[in-house]
Structure formats: C-alpha cells, structure tokens
Amino acid sequence: MTKFVADNVHSEVEFSVKHMMVTKVKGTFNEYSVEIDTDSMDNFENATLTASANAATINTGVGDRDGHLQSEDFFDSEKYPTITFTSNNIEKSGDSYKVTGDLTIRDVTKEETIVMEYNGQGKDPMGGGTVHGFEGSFQIDREDYGLTWNASLETGGVLVSKDVKVNLELQFQEAQ
C-alpha cells in the first residue's frame, strides 16, 4: 500500500448551510488532513481514507460568527478539538466511489457516505511528482452530532438550517 496525502494548497474542505431560510453561508477549515492508503489511485476500492479537521480553524470570513461556531453552542472546539472521518468501505459505483465511514463530531460518531469522483492525474510541473484529483460531496444533519443551537424567526422558520452540505476538492500526492 502507498500513502497519499492531500496537498492543502490545492485542496479545500468547504461546507454550506442555509441562513434565515433564504441564503447560504459557506465556510472552510483552515487546518485539515486527508490521507489515502491504496494500491492504486485509479481504482481504490481496497483503500482506506482517513481525514481530520481542527474545529478551532473554522473560517466563514466573519470573526464573530467563527467564534460562535467554535463555542459550546456549536463545535465546542476547546473540549472537542478534532473532527474525524475514517472509511469502513469503499465501493465503485459507475464513475464514482461511495466512501462509507465513521464521522465523529463532538464525540458523536455516525456512519456517513461521501460520493467521490476521481478526476484523473497529472505531472506536477514544479517537480512534485504525480498528483491525483478528486471531488466529493455529502450532507449531514448537524443536530445528529449535537450541534443543536438555533433561533426561531418571527416570520417562521429558523436562523440556521439543520442540513449541512460538505464539498471536497482534493489533490493528492504520494507522501514523502
């Protein structure tokens, strides 16, 4: 097996959630790692994917909102500093892969499935070897993980949707 690591300069872990029932707020995690142990990046059904994100590095572009998301109302990043995902099964489905595994947020673990597409490979012109590109997405119910803070709106609905969409743009290279 060969270990491949995400190149965070050319990758992104992004999420979006509806705000006030009318618009989306997007954010990222500034510190994260994603690793794949596999025999082949072209067909990685026998691979293992592991990922982690530092909850304190959540970044929505608004400092006050980021601070609220780091607080006990949401991630409680002092008590639960790390969000993790570990694959249990990877199966090919057409041109995509279904990566099923355990997602842990605030010490709550639930099985989730990420649909990932392999975008191919290329030679790094800066001498870094071969790179491999993937994109993926999945959706979670944040309340399943104890992220239950919300506020009712006088016009009906809630301030923050319970559905969180996660999009991944990942470029991997062989670990050095």
N, C-alpha and C positions, 0 to 999 in steps of 0.2 A: 504494500500500500504506500502511496505517496501523499504527503500532506500539502494541501494548497491553502493559502491564506488570502483573505480579501485585502486588496490594496485600497485603503480607506481614502486615498487622494482621488481615486477614480470610482468610488462606490458611494452609495447612500442608503440609509435606512430612514425612510420617511413615513409619517403617519398623517392621517387627516380625520377630523371629527366635525360633525355639524355643530354650529354655534347659533343659538337662538332660533333654531329650526329653519334658518334661511341662508346660511353661508357656511363655508368650510374654513376651519383653522388648520393649518399644516405645521408640522414640526419635524425635527430630526433629533438624533442623539449624536453628540459630537465625539463620544468615545464608545467604540464598539469593536468587536472582533467576530469574524465568521471564518470557520475552518472546515475544509472537506478532506477527509481521508478516503482515497479511492484508488482503484487500479486504472481507471480511465475516466477522464473528464467528458469524453464523448458519450459515454453510457455508464452512468454512475449509480445503477440500481443497487449495487453492493456497497455503496459508500456510506459513510457516517458524516453527518453535518452537525456541527456544534456552533452556537452563537451566544454572545453575551453583550449586554449594553449597560453602561454606567448610568443609572437612573438620574443621578445628580447633573448629568450633562445634557438633559433635555433642553432643546432650543427651538422656541417658536418665534424668535425675533423680538419678543416683548419680555423684558426682565421681570416685571411684576407677575405676569402670567406664568413664566418659567418657575419663579419662586413658589407660586401657589401649587403648581404641578409637582414640585419637589416636596411639598409639605405633607403633613398627615392626612389632609383631605384627599390626596391622590396617591402618589408613589411612596410617600414617607421614605425618601431616599436615604435619610440617616439610619433608619432601622433596617431598611431593605435596599441596600445599595446596588444590587445587581439583578437584571432581568436576564433569564437564560432560556435557551431552546436547545434540545438535544433530539436528533431524529431517532425514531424507532423503526421506521420502514420507509423505503423509497421505491416507488414503482413507476415505470414508464407508462404514459397514457397519451398515445398519439405522438405529437411533437413536444409534449411537456412531461414533467415529472411531478408526481404527487409526493411531497416530502411530509410525512406524518411524524409527529413527535410531541414531546412534553415541553410546553411553555410554562415558565414559572415567573409570576409577578407577585410581589408581596408575600412570598412563601406559599402561594396558592398555585398548584400545578394542574393544568388541564391539557388534554390532547387537542392539538390543532393541526390542520393540514395546509401547507403552503404549496401553491401551484407555481412551479418554476419552469422557465424556458431556457434552454441552452442557446445562446446567441452566436456561438462559434468561438474561434480562436484567432489570434494574430501574433505577429512578431513585434515585440516592444522595440521601437526604433531607438530607444535610449540604452539598449544593451541589457535589458532586464529579462530576457528570455521570452518564452511564450506566455501569453495571457489568455484567459478564458472569460467570456462574459455570460452572465445570467441575469434574468429579470424575474421577479416573482411578486406575488401578492396574496394576501389573506385578510380576513376580517374577524375581529373578536368582539365579544360583548364585554366591555370593561367592567361591568358590575360583577361578572363571574369571578373576577380577580380582586374584589374588594375595593374597587375604585368607584364608590357609590355616591360621592358628593354631587349635589346638583341644586338647582334653584328653579322654582316654578315661575313661569312668565305670566304676567297679568292678562296677556292675550291668549293664553293657553300654551301648552307645550312646556318644554324645559330649556334651560340655558345650554346644557351640554348633552348631546346625543349619547346613548349608551353604545352605539356601534362605532368602532374604530377601524378604519381601513389602513392597512400597512402595505407599503410598496417598497420593493427592494430592487436596487440597481447595483449589481455586484461584479467586480472584476477581480479575478483570482490569478495568483502566480504561485509557482512552486515555492514552498518555504525554504529559506536559506539556513 
